Amino acid sequence: MATITAPAQKAAPPGILTNRAVRKLLTLAALTAILVPLAVTQWGGATWPGALTVDLSEPLGKASDWIIDNRDSHPLFLYFFGHVSNVVVLAVRAVYLALLAVGWAGVTAIGALVAWRVAGVKLALGTAAAFLACGLLGMWVPTMQTLALMVVAVLASVVVGALLGLAAGLSDRMDRVLRPVLDTMQVLPAFAYLLPVVLVFGIGVPAAVLATVVYAAPPMARLTSLGLRGADKEVLEAVESLGTTARQRLLTARVPLARKELLLGVNQTIMMALSMAVIASVIGAGGLGDRVYQALASVDVGAALAAGIPIVLLAVVLDRVTGAAGEERLGVPGRSPLTWLYALAVAAAVAIAGRVAGFLDWPDGWEVNIAEPVNRAVDWMTAHLYSGVPVVGGTADWAAHFTSWVLNPLRDGLQWLPWWSVLLVVAALAWLIGTWRTALTAVLAMAAIGVLGVWNPSLDTLSQVLAAVAVTLVIGFATGIAAARSQRFERLLRPVLDVFQTMPQFVYLIPVVALFGVGRAPAVAAAVVYALPAVVRITAQGLRQVDPAALEAARSLGATSGQQLRQVQLPLARRSLLLAVNQGVVLVLAVVIIGGLVGGGALGYQVVFGLAQGDLASGLVAGAAIVCLGLMLDRVTQPTGRRPRKGA
């Protein structure tokens, strides 16, 4: 055997050529040497060539005019969209009237008893306190309006998402077809698809509900598909051996085995729907979102906080209740099916008693005004921090320096680069982290931005995203490492992350504008605050899941705490860290676009302008460019698994 293996070892190629990344870069360099001279000869210049752009303003303008002209007469609107609109209005109104009929005491009792049945006494008390806090803040009626809209939107999102996930989970072909559709639904900024929804349904509740469904259904679809595809094959084979049909296997095996993923999908759908509450207020959703939006228009931090706190409380309560429902609670006393009857009976008794006693509307004398003290605190902070800090300067100086030292050079540098070099960098990053298909998708997405004619605004948006992601990762990784190494710090940090993650994006903009003024820096700051919780959570979870045996082996060799972190935990948590980068990019992009409302400019401004002016072409083109930008960033930050070759 030695005489056979020796020649093979001598014939081995140099080590540098066996490196997969080096081979990819060499292949890309060869393609570049062939294609770039041709591109430069045909289309010179740094910016995207005008010959390769397509003007969509005329066809989109014609489509917008046709919708407006035929909205009240065409059969499609009269007999389909009209009926959909009526059903949505009736459903939301029915839920809202039911909540008002039950009264504040009944709603609080029902929420607390459901939480007790699912998760225990502690969460029941927290749920009751959350509903009472909504009333104390003077937001009971807006909270019920938002809750009614959320009930209808979440039910519709769960049904639509479950059906799509069922199709994707049972068919590989449908999974391939639906994946780009779900990517587009999730990456497309809400402002971009608010415009076509408003054109079809007009301003009001139907448009708000349907926009929320488009935004909130993808997580349910993805997790449903994941749960169905991840079902234990041995259990499925055992069920199949009993002679069951495909439908029986689905109902008795696949769906029960995917219970945890399905409930997680419901949880994520609720979170996404609540995050749309403020954005949907722009098109007449009403409720808490409308209060926040009005406060943003007048830069009233106190009023925005008074309306934002109930949204956060609803999000936290619903997150905890649906999360607890997804956990197994076998053997826990008091969880028999009869407890549902007891809970419903008690809730009905409380509701009837409250109605008899006249406790339907929240008493005005019980309300607490927090807007004035909050605004006084903000005024003090603005007066002392905006420009009055000695030596280090105020927040206005920080924003100006960040803009002139980071954002402007980054934007100018990206726009200075030749268009073909940007595509080359995208291809190299995507291919190094994935496959050639990943690189091709990323390049085509970036090229589509140029074809749409928004190359320079897209690079401006990209510069803001890169700057925000860099700040987010520095703070998020450091905080996540600290949380993973200290359980006490993690427990203290968890409620803070919950608040940051559930607070509507618009609420971030108000104090940020008060402290930093108007411009691109406030948009970046709001994006950092919004994306930070996800990065911290994923980083901490990835580090905690590192194999304890590996850490024990490192300690036995005398490794210090820092060496264990650098040489064991971080390398083994690589995939989690890359996922944190990916999620940070996606979340930052979402808020940077909303930053167009506070002077962020670029694509965000074009989307907001299109919605405000009813300009379908401007809004949809900028929205499509954001989708392409998000797809490109997703591909260059999300590693793609490589299937091993047979015989390897």
BELURTA-V845616 format. One record per backbone hydrogen bond with DSSP energy under -0.5 kcal/mol. NH is the residue of the N-H (numbers start at 0). CO is the residue of the C=O. Records with the same first field share a line. If there is no record, write none. Layout:
NH->CO / CO
This chain:
3->0
4->0
5->1
6->2
7->3
8->4
9->5
10->6
11->8
16->13
17->13 / 14
18->14 / 15
22->18
23->19
24->20
25->21
26->22
27->23
28->24
29->25
30->26
31->27
32->28
33->29
34->30
35->31
37->33
38->34
39->35
40->36
41->37
42->38
51->48
52->49
53->450
55->53
59->55
60->56
61->57
62->58
63->59
64->60
65->61
66->62
67->63
68->64
69->65
70->66
72->69
73->69
76->73
77->73
78->74
79->75
80->75
81->76
83->79
84->80
85->81
86->82
87->83
88->84
89->85
90->86
91->87
92->88
93->89
94->90
95->91
96->92
97->93
98->94
99->95
100->96
101->97
102->98
103->359
104->358
105->101
106->102
107->103
108->104
109->105
110->106
111->107
112->108
113->109
114->110
115->111
116->112
117->113
118->114
119->114 / 115
123->119
124->120
125->121
126->122
127->123
128->124
129->125
130->126
131->127
132->128
133->129
134->130
135->131
136->132
137->134
138->133
142->138
143->139
144->140
145->141
146->142
147->143
148->144
149->145
150->146
151->147
152->148
153->149
154->150
155->151
156->152
157->153
158->154
159->155
160->156
161->157
162->158
163->159
164->160
165->161
166->162
167->163
168->164
169->165
170->166
174->170
175->171
176->172
177->173
178->174
179->175
180->176
181->177
182->178
183->179
184->180
185->181
186->182
187->183
191->188
192->188
193->189
194->190
195->191
196->192
197->193
198->194
199->195
200->196
201->197
203->282
207->203
208->204
209->205
210->206
211->207
212->208
213->209
214->210
215->211
216->212
219->215
220->216
221->217
222->218
223->219
224->220
225->221
226->222
227->223
228->224
229->225
230->227
235->231
236->232
237->233
238->234
239->235
240->236
241->237 / 238
242->239
243->238
248->244
249->245
250->246
251->247
252->248
253->248
254->249
256->252
257->253
258->255
261->257
262->258
263->259
264->260
265->261
266->262
267->263
268->264
269->265
270->266
271->267
272->268
273->269
274->270
275->271 / 272
276->273
278->274
279->275
280->276 / 277
281->278
282->279
283->280
284->279
287->141
288->285
289->285
290->286
291->287
292->288
293->289
294->290
295->291
296->292
297->293
298->295
299->294
300->298
303->299
304->300
305->301
306->302
307->303
308->304
309->305
310->306
311->307
312->308
313->309
314->310
315->311
316->312
317->313
318->314
319->315
320->316
321->317
322->318
323->319
324->320
325->321
326->323
331->328
334->331
338->335
339->336
340->336
341->337
342->338
343->339
344->340
345->341
346->342
347->343
348->344
349->345
350->346
351->347
352->348
353->349
354->350
355->351
356->352
357->354
358->353
359->357
365->362
366->363
367->135
369->367
373->369
374->370
375->371
376->372
377->373
378->374
379->375
380->376
381->377
382->378
383->379
384->380
385->380 / 381
389->387
391->389
392->388
394->384
395->385
396->385
397->393
398->394
399->395
400->396
401->397
402->398
403->399
404->400
405->401
406->401
407->402
409->405
410->406
411->407
412->408
413->409
414->410
415->411
416->412
418->45
420->417
421->417
422->418
423->419
424->420
425->421
426->422
427->423
428->424
429->425
430->426
431->427
432->428
433->429
438->434
439->435
440->436
441->437
442->438
443->439
444->440
445->441
446->442
447->443
448->444
449->445
450->446
451->447
452->449
453->448
457->453
458->454
459->455
460->456
461->457
462->458
463->459
464->460
465->461
466->462
467->463
468->464
469->465
470->466
471->467
472->468
473->469
474->470
475->471
476->472
477->473
478->474
479->475
480->476
481->477
482->478
483->479
484->480
485->481
489->485
490->486
491->487
492->488
493->489
494->490
495->491
496->492
497->493
498->494
499->495
500->496
501->497
502->498
506->503
507->503 / 504
508->504
509->505
510->506
511->507
512->508
513->509
514->510
515->511
516->512
518->597
522->518
523->519
524->520
525->521
526->522
527->523
528->524
529->525
530->526
531->527
532->528
534->530
535->531
536->532
537->533
538->534
539->535
540->536
541->537
542->538
543->539
544->540
545->542
549->546
550->546
551->547
552->548
553->549
554->550
555->551
556->552
557->554
558->553
563->559
564->560
565->561
566->562
567->563
568->563
569->564
571->567
572->568
573->570
576->572
577->573
578->574
579->575
580->576
581->577
582->578
583->579
584->580
585->581
586->582
587->583
588->584
589->585
590->586
591->587
592->588
593->589
594->590
595->592
596->593
597->594
598->595
599->594
602->456
603->600
604->600
605->601
606->602
607->603
608->604
609->605
610->606
611->607
612->608
613->609
614->609
615->613
618->614
619->615
620->616
621->617
622->618
623->619
624->620
625->621
626->622
627->623
628->624
629->625
630->626
631->627
632->628
633->629
634->630
635->631
636->632 / 633
637->633
638->636
639->432
642->640
647->644
